[in-house]
Amino acid sequence: GNSVTQMEGPVTLSEEAFLTINCTYTATGYPSLFWYVQYPGEGLQLLLKATKADDKGSNKGFEATYRKETTSFHLEKGSVQVSDSAVYFCALLSYNQGGKLIFGQGTELSVKP
Amino acid sequence: DVKVTQSSRYLVKRTGEKVFLECVQDMDHENMFWYRQDPGLGLRLIYFSYDVKMKEKGDIPEGYSVSREKKERFSLILESASTNQTSMYLCASRTPGTVYNEQFFGPGTRLTVL
């Protein structure tokens, strides 16, 4: 079945460090891929998405490229800020069950000043 | 702005109680979803609804039921709460149209069952 695997957290970085959060997926066909972010005490917000191979999603300095050959969608940011501290979820869109989102386990990011 | 609200941020109930979690969205979305979020497991789909009075089981429906009598409101019901239902519950809704449309999430209800 479809699944998403993310790197284990928590990830702790200093401000202005480079961020990578790995995400790989297993799916039939070519699903759409998403990164959601959950700030403390809040619900999830869509951060970025990509709907086909080689697409690059970007938002707020974050980027992720849909890599079909490696079935990956790694999240990157060149210079993190304290305000980026949150939990990040990778997800794929499953076309059955009405467009269900299948989530990875989440990666907690903590950025220190 | 789309707004998805949930009736409680924190809830404490006792084993065996019937529990209602309410979700309301204000953007006329047809599709609504209930997830539970547990550490190390991400979000798992409990139930979803295509439209009023329509519901489909998700991945973990056991011990839960839902109700959608009005388009804007989607309720999750724990018929007889158990301690293993202690979790964060998140509601989401989606604009009509293709499945590529973004899901919008509420702030969550953290339920503790004693």
Interface residues (C-beta under 8 A of the other chain):
Chain A: V4 Q6 S32 Y36 G41 E42 G43 L44 Q45 L46 K49 T51 F89 L93 Y95 Q97 G98 G99 K100 L101 F103 G104 Q105 G106
Chain B: V4 N31 G40 L41 G42 L43 R44 L45 F48 Y50 E56 G58 L90 A92 R94 V99 Y100 E102 Q103 F105 G106 P107 G108
